[in-house]
Every structure is written in C-alpha cells, then in structure tokens.
Amino acid sequence: MIGFTLGGPEGIILLVLVLVLFGGSQLPKLARNLGKAQKEFKDGLDEAKSDDSSDDTESSKADS
C-alpha cells in the first residue's frame, strides 16, 4: 500500500488550487457545508450505535 502524507509545500499547493477552483468568496460556504455534512455523518453513526445497543438489550430481554 502506498502511504500518503501532506507536508507544508503540498498543503500550500492544495490551498492555492482550492482558491483557484472555488474562488475566495465561495470558501466560507464550502467550509460551512463540509462542517454540516460532517456533523450529519457523526449524528448518523451515533444513532446507528444507539440502535444497535437497544436491539441487543431487547433481544437479551426476549431470551430471558
């Protein structure tokens, strides 16, 4: 497997590329949308974990 690390020069190049593609005025909106998507993803994971744990307790009650 090939490892990938992002150092200083690569980060600067990536930042410049993003600025060129999206423009400075679009970056706050892009960052806001990425944050919302990350929060929804985490909430979905937490919900799935709580559903799994509640299913486990219900099945153990039914077995008793």
Helices and strands as residue ranges (DSSP letters): H 8-22, H 27-63
